[in-house]
């Protein structure tokens, strides 16, 4: 447990440094993930809903959703102040707020968001159980997760073994409904 704060400080520093070039390096890859994941959701899960982006980075998801699904309110949370500074520069019509914080301790009330997204975050965490519990706690409709297949985290590997996917898939995308307390997972290749 003592190594967790060190890990989070490292993550914070890493993304503070990456913030100025993050969109140039990763926006195309992230947008592909969003498109594939959202193609498997009902529009009603996002449109006119309160959305949480756990690990929102530079707000690429906010920009994407604002153009296509029009959520009523968007909340982004991230450890990196520099990523959030970039995020605050987005120009969208959706109401939004950003929170500097830890997604293992989401500062929101139980069931206060309708749909939560967490894309390409778990490879940076030492464990995913706490994060998943938090997303489940604050979400009343759907939680959408993206986990890099090559992640070196043992608990992620064991979590992913239950999902049958071809070897060449880069990320696993899981969609589960907190109301059902079951995970219905779907894998998309991109």
N, C-alpha and C positions, 0 to 999 in steps of 0.2 A: 504494500500500500504506500510505502514511503516514496517509491519511485514514480508514482502517478503525478504529483505536483511537478517534478522535474520534467516529466514527459510533456505536460501541458505548457510549461514555460518554453520548452523547446518548440512545440507546435506554434505557440504565439509568436516567438521570434522568427521562425521559418516563414510564416505567412505575412508577418510584418515586412520582411524583406521581399517576398514574392509579390506583394500587393500591386506594385506599379507595373508589373509585367504579366500578372496572372491571366487577365483576359486575353492577351496576345497568345499566351501559351496554351490555355485550356478551354477557351470559350466554345470552340467548335465541338470538342469532345463532350463537354457538359450539355450543350444544346441537343446533341444526338441522344443523350441519355434522357433528357426531359421529354423529347418527342416520343421516344419509344415507351417510356413509362406512362405518359399521359394518354397515349393511344389505347391503353388498357384500363383506363379509368372512365367512369361516367362523367360527362361534362358537369353534372350536378354535384360532383365531389369537389369541384374547384370554383365554378362560376358562382359569383355572389356569396362566397364563403369566406370565413376567417381562416387564413393560411399561416402556418408556421414553417419557416425554413431554418432548420437546426444546422448550423454551420453554413450560414448564408454567404460568406465570403464577400464578393463584390456585387452581389445582388443580380447575378445573371438570371436566376430563376424568376425573380420579381419582374424583370424586363420581359422575359418570355411569357409568363402568365398574363401580364398586363396587356400584351398584344393579342393574345388568343383566347383567354378564358375569363378575364375581368373579375378577379376576386374582389370581394367587398373591402377586405382589410388584410394587410400582409404584415407579418412580424418576422423579422430576421434576427437571429442571434448568432454571435461569433466571438471567438476568443481574441481575435486580432483587431486592434483599434485601427491599424492602417488599412486593412481590408474594408472595414466599415466606413472609413473616410472616403474610399473609392465608391462604395455602395451609395453613400449619401448624395453623390453627384448624378445618380440616375434621374432621368426625366420621364416620369410615367403619370398616368391619371389615377392610378390606384392609391388609396390611402395606405400609408405604411409607417412603420417605426422600426428602428434597429436598436438592439440591446447588446452591449458589450457584456458577455457572460459565458458561462460554461453549460453546455448542453446536457451534462450529467446532473445539473441542478437548475432546471428551467424555472425562471422566476415568474411563472404564470399559474393561475388557479386551475384546479382539476377541471378537465373537459371544457376548457375555455377556447380551444381552437377546434375547427371542424376537420381540417386535413393538415397533416404534417409531412414535410419532406425532409430527408436527410441524405444528400447525395455526396458520395465520395468523401466520407468523413471517417468511417470506421477503421480504415487502414492506419490512421494516425493515433488511434486510441489504444490503450493497453487492454481494455475489456469493453464489451458492448452491452453487457447485461444491464448496467445502471442506465445507460442512455436509452435503451429500448423501454425500460420501465418508465422512465421520465416521459418519453414520447407517448407511451400508452396512457399515462396519467393525465396529460394535458389535452389529449385528442379524443373527440367523440365520434368521428367518422372513419377516416382512413389514415394509415401511416405508410409512406412510401420510402423505402430504403434502397440505397445503391451501395454495394460493397465490392471493392476491387477483388478479383479472384486471386491475384498474386499476393494478397495481404499475408503478412508473416505472423499475424496474431493467432495464437492457438485457439482461443475460444471462437474466433470468427471462422476458422477452418472447421471446427467441429460443428458450428452452427450451419455452415454451408453444406456439409456432407448429406444432410437430409434433402437437399434440393438437387434433383437430377438435371444436370446441364452438360452440354457438350464441352469438351476440353478447350476449344478455341474461344469460348466466351470470355470477354475481358472483365465484365462486371456482372454481378447478379443483382437483379432488381426484384425486391420483395414488396408485395402489397398485402397488407393485412388490415382487417377491420377490428378495431378494439371492442366493438359491441359484441362480436362473435367470440372473442378471445381465442381465435384460431388464426393460423397463418395460411393464407392461400397464396402460394408463391408462384410467380411466373418469371421465366427467364427470357430475356431479349438479347439478341446478338446485334452488335453494331460495330 
